[in-house]
Amino acid sequence: MRHAILTILNSRYFIWALLALPSLPMLIELAAAESASGGGNAYEHLIHESGEFSARFLIVSLAITPLKMLMPRSAFWRWMLRRRRYFGVAAFCYAAFHLMVYLVDTGSLSAVLGEALQFGIWTGWLALFVFIPLAITSNDFSVRMLGPKWKVLHRAVYVAAVATVLHWVFASNAAGGAIVHFLPLALLEGFRIYRRVAMRRPA
């Protein structure tokens, strides 16, 4: 029985199902908005909801390494570290859904282009464009093919993280939610940098 439970927990399909769960009510709400006339309020809610889940999964993917450094003996964080890429890809998928609802809500290419240069908008596009090559290469084949270049490429995730924070703050005109979500990550990353600098100092 224990072996069967561990097999399920370690299954990539089980993990993907868990990561996809938050999208189910969003898809139901999107379908309801499409069938109803208008749907503007529903689209606006879905834009915020999908964007927040994209940010949350991005935060989890970045927080795993410093949390593993904080708790090096933790079997859970070792398990999470081996599955970190799933969270990064999930962040991209929710960002893509976020974009899709935004385009539907905006309604026309001219309207999209008309606000594309607003600071709160182009930072979102920047985060998405950085996400794309990272999501495409988040697999074992790409790790083998790119070798050391894979890590160099995936350090661009920090550019996506900063752009995501700026997009959240300026597109929503509210810093509170972004601070609540990203402040713990900033503290963890500060610890990770301090730890690595300390380890490089001569004894």
RAURNOR-V677693 format. One record per backbone hydrogen bond with DSSP energy under -0.5 kcal/mol. CO is the residue of the C=O (numbers start at 0). NH is the residue of the N-H. E is the energy in kcal/mol with one decimal. If there is no record, write none. Layout:
BEGIN
co/nh/e
CO/NH/E
CO/NH/E
END
This chain:
BEGIN
co/nh/e
0/4/-2.3
1/5/-2.4
2/6/-2.2
3/7/-2.0
4/8/-2.7
5/9/-2.0
7/10/-1.2
10/14/-1.9
11/15/-2.5
12/16/-2.1
13/17/-2.1
14/18/-2.4
15/19/-1.8
16/20/-1.0
17/20/-0.6
19/22/-1.6
19/23/-0.6
20/23/-1.5
20/24/-0.6
21/25/-0.7
22/26/-2.7
23/27/-2.2
24/28/-2.4
25/29/-2.6
26/30/-2.5
27/31/-2.2
28/32/-2.3
29/33/-2.3
30/34/-1.9
31/35/-1.6
36/38/-1.0
38/42/-2.5
39/43/-2.4
40/44/-2.2
41/45/-2.5
42/46/-2.5
43/47/-1.9
44/48/-2.7
45/49/-2.7
46/50/-1.8
47/51/-2.4
48/52/-2.1
49/53/-2.0
50/54/-2.2
51/55/-2.5
52/56/-2.4
53/57/-1.9
54/58/-2.7
55/59/-2.4
56/60/-2.3
57/61/-1.9
58/62/-2.2
59/63/-1.3
61/65/-0.6
62/66/-2.1
63/67/-2.3
64/68/-2.0
65/69/-2.1
66/70/-2.0
68/71/-0.6
70/73/-1.8
73/77/-1.4
74/78/-2.2
75/79/-2.5
76/80/-2.1
77/81/-1.5
78/82/-0.5
79/82/-1.1
80/83/-1.1
82/85/-0.9
82/86/-0.8
83/86/-0.6
83/87/-1.5
84/88/-2.5
85/89/-2.3
86/90/-2.2
87/91/-1.7
88/92/-2.4
89/93/-2.4
90/94/-1.7
91/95/-2.5
92/96/-2.1
93/97/-2.4
94/98/-2.3
95/99/-2.4
96/100/-2.4
97/101/-2.0
98/102/-2.6
99/103/-2.2
100/104/-2.8
101/105/-2.6
102/106/-2.3
107/111/-1.9
108/112/-2.9
109/113/-1.9
110/114/-1.0
111/114/-0.7
112/115/-0.7
114/117/-1.4
117/120/-1.5
117/121/-2.8
118/122/-1.5
120/123/-0.7
120/124/-1.9
121/125/-2.4
122/126/-2.2
123/127/-2.1
124/128/-2.7
125/129/-2.1
126/130/-2.0
127/131/-1.7
128/132/-0.7
129/133/-1.0
130/134/-2.9
131/135/-2.3
132/136/-1.7
134/137/-1.1
136/138/-1.8
138/142/-1.8
139/143/-2.3
140/144/-2.5
141/145/-2.8
142/146/-1.6
145/148/-1.7
146/149/-1.7
146/150/-0.5
147/151/-1.2
148/152/-2.7
149/153/-2.3
150/154/-0.9
151/154/-0.7
152/155/-1.7
153/156/-1.4
154/157/-1.7
155/158/-0.8
155/159/-1.7
156/160/-2.2
157/161/-2.2
158/162/-2.5
159/163/-2.2
160/164/-2.2
161/165/-2.3
162/166/-2.6
163/167/-2.6
164/168/-2.6
165/169/-2.7
166/170/-2.4
167/171/-1.4
168/172/-0.8
168/173/-1.0
174/178/-2.5
175/179/-2.4
176/180/-2.0
177/181/-2.9
178/182/-2.5
181/185/-2.5
182/186/-2.3
183/187/-2.2
184/188/-2.8
185/189/-2.2
186/190/-2.1
187/191/-2.4
188/192/-2.5
189/193/-2.4
190/194/-2.7
191/195/-2.2
192/196/-2.5
193/197/-2.7
194/198/-2.0
195/199/-1.1
196/200/-0.8
197/200/-0.6
END
